[in-house]
Amino acid sequence: MSGLELAPGVRMPALGFGVFQVSPEDTQAAVEAALTAGYRHIDTAAAYRNEAGVGAGLRASGLPRDEVFVTTKLRNGEQGRDRARAAAGRSLEALGLDRVDLYLIHWPSPARGLYVETWETFIALRDEGLVRAIGVSNFLPEHLAAIDASGVAPAVNQIESHPTFQQPATVAASLERGIIVEAYSPLGQGRDLEADAVAAAATAHGATPAQAVLAWHLQRGRVVIPKTVNPARMRENLAATELTLDEAQLAAIDALDTSRRIGADPATAEFSQMDIARPR
Ligand SMILES: NC(=O)c1ccc[n+]([C@@H]2O[C@H](COP(=O)([O-])OP(=O)(O)OC[C@H]3O[C@@H](n4cnc5c(N)ncnc54)[C@H](OP(=O)(O)O)[C@@H]3O)[C@@H](O)[C@H]2O)c1
């Protein structure tokens, strides 16, 4: 599968498997099924409370550690130098790993005023080898600008991105800094699959709507992390890497943007309900 180089020797497969809203008790089986289907990139977060299931799934697969790319994320309430450092340790412990491949600040949570200090801590964690690459999630252009002074650009900005919500300003601010854009909710949580342009592209290639949307993201240079608990859909989504849409089909999907997000607005989202580390 195609991959992107985040740092020397750190290769991120362009299509990964997301486990948001997979219950902690179902996560091991979902991750094992995804790895059996051929995924080699898993996206979790401390706030999803399923890092332990991700680690268990990885171990049960028997795959060598260096064959699977693992991302996790720092909770909003654990921002700040000391808390972030402690939280990174807890995530590694829950995952049962010595280090993760990519560690993201989950949300800027601007009202807390801690994301710049947290980014500096992330740089230190990377330099110490606890994480191989560092990035951000839900960072708008102003949040990216605020961490420019650190002199280290995030490897990745993981943002909500799907046909009806494409965030061109945030994509541009990311790309001009050399930051890879990673699309979360890439299928619009399933809601963008019925658009005519998606159906037309899918039909033209004998593909499914989900495959057409995922191929569109990949051809536009974005990493994607679709979520499903259904093994047949896991295989279906992974096979999107074999599909190539033509420029007219890509442009027709580009034209579906309505600027309406499904998820929270990073300018105001604080998610205080996800702040406290709970037993896993
Ligand atoms: N950084 C952040 O703040 C953030 C926020 C949200 C999500 N994420 C990440 O992004 C990942 C994916 O986002 P998401 O779960 O919000 O949305 P998504 O991947 O766009 O959509 C998931 C939904 O689409 C359905 N689906 C999956 N494959 C399908 C297919 N081939 N055909 C039809 N329906 C299909 C799934 O149902 P079934 O499960 O029933 O198949 C599920 O209801 C998450 O798991 C998480 O890792 C990150």
The ligand as a Tripos MOL2 file, in Angstrom:
@<TRIPOS>MOLECULE
LIG
   48    52     1     0     0
SMALL
NO_CHARGES

@<TRIPOS>ATOM
      1 N1         -9.2680   13.5940   15.5560 N.am      1 LIG1
      2 C1        -10.5540   13.6640   15.7850 C.2       1 LIG1
      3 O1        -11.0500   14.5730   16.4790 O.2       1 LIG1
      4 C2        -11.4490   12.6150   15.1990 C.ar      1 LIG1
      5 C3        -12.8380   12.7910   15.2120 C.ar      1 LIG1
      6 C4        -13.6450   11.8090   14.6230 C.ar      1 LIG1
      7 C5        -13.0590   10.6800   14.0580 C.ar      1 LIG1
      8 N2        -11.6970   10.5250   14.1030 N.ar      1 LIG1
      9 C6        -11.0470    9.3060   13.5270 C.3       1 LIG1
     10 O2        -11.5500    9.0550   12.2210 O.3       1 LIG1
     11 C7        -12.0600    7.7200   12.1540 C.3       1 LIG1
     12 C8        -13.1920    7.6270   11.1560 C.3       1 LIG1
     13 O3        -14.1630    8.6360   11.3870 O.3       1 LIG1
     14 P1        -15.6860    8.3450   11.7510 P.3       1 LIG1
     15 O4        -15.7950    7.0350   12.4270 O.co2     1 LIG1
     16 O5        -16.1790    9.5670   12.4590 O.co2     1 LIG1
     17 O6        -16.4310    8.3430   10.3260 O.3       1 LIG1
     18 P2        -16.3130    7.5690    8.9390 P.3       1 LIG1
     19 O7        -15.1600    6.6430    8.9170 O.co2     1 LIG1
     20 O8        -16.4470    8.5980    7.8850 O.co2     1 LIG1
     21 O9        -17.6760    6.7470    8.9070 O.3       1 LIG1
     22 C9        -17.9170    5.6620    9.7580 C.3       1 LIG1
     23 C10       -19.3410    5.2100    9.4840 C.3       1 LIG1
     24 O10       -19.4640    4.7880    8.1320 O.3       1 LIG1
     25 C11       -19.8970    3.4310    8.0830 C.3       1 LIG1
     26 N3        -19.1300    2.7640    7.0280 N.ar      1 LIG1
     27 C12       -17.8170    2.4320    7.0480 C.ar      1 LIG1
     28 N4        -17.4540    1.8460    5.8960 N.ar      1 LIG1
     29 C13       -18.5650    1.8140    5.1180 C.ar      1 LIG1
     30 C14       -18.8280    1.3230    3.8220 C.ar      1 LIG1
     31 N5        -17.8730    0.7390    3.0950 N.pl3     1 LIG1
     32 N6        -20.0890    1.4540    3.3300 N.ar      1 LIG1
     33 C15       -21.0550    2.0380    4.0540 C.ar      1 LIG1
     34 N7        -20.8670    2.5220    5.3060 N.ar      1 LIG1
     35 C16       -19.6330    2.4110    5.8290 C.ar      1 LIG1
     36 C17       -19.6260    2.8520    9.4570 C.3       1 LIG1
     37 O11       -20.5980    1.8950    9.8260 O.3       1 LIG1
     38 P3        -20.2110    0.3860   10.3920 P.3       1 LIG1
     39 O12       -19.1990    0.5300   11.4870 O.co2     1 LIG1
     40 O13       -21.5460   -0.1150   10.8800 O.co2     1 LIG1
     41 O14       -19.7110   -0.3480    9.2000 O.co2     1 LIG1
     42 C18       -19.7840    4.0810   10.3650 C.3       1 LIG1
     43 O15       -21.1610    4.2910   10.6690 O.3       1 LIG1
     44 C19       -12.4570    7.4280   13.6010 C.3       1 LIG1
     45 O16       -12.6270    6.0680   13.8720 O.3       1 LIG1
     46 C20       -11.3030    8.0660   14.3590 C.3       1 LIG1
     47 O17       -10.1920    7.1840   14.3650 O.3       1 LIG1
     48 C21       -10.9000   11.4620   14.6470 C.ar      1 LIG1
@<TRIPOS>BOND
     1     1     2 1
     2     2     3 2
     3     2     4 1
     4     4     5 ar
     5     4    48 ar
     6     5     6 ar
     7     6     7 ar
     8     7     8 ar
     9     8     9 1
    10     8    48 ar
    11     9    10 1
    12     9    46 1
    13    10    11 1
    14    11    12 1
    15    11    44 1
    16    12    13 1
    17    13    14 1
    18    14    15 2
    19    14    16 1
    20    14    17 1
    21    17    18 1
    22    18    19 2
    23    18    20 1
    24    18    21 1
    25    21    22 1
    26    22    23 1
    27    23    24 1
    28    23    42 1
    29    24    25 1
    30    25    26 1
    31    25    36 1
    32    26    27 ar
    33    26    35 ar
    34    27    28 ar
    35    28    29 ar
    36    29    30 ar
    37    29    35 ar
    38    30    31 1
    39    30    32 ar
    40    32    33 ar
    41    33    34 ar
    42    34    35 ar
    43    36    37 1
    44    36    42 1
    45    37    38 1
    46    38    39 2
    47    38    40 1
    48    38    41 1
    49    42    43 1
    50    44    45 1
    51    44    46 1
    52    46    47 1
@<TRIPOS>SUBSTRUCTURE
     1 LIG1         1 GROUP 0 **** ****
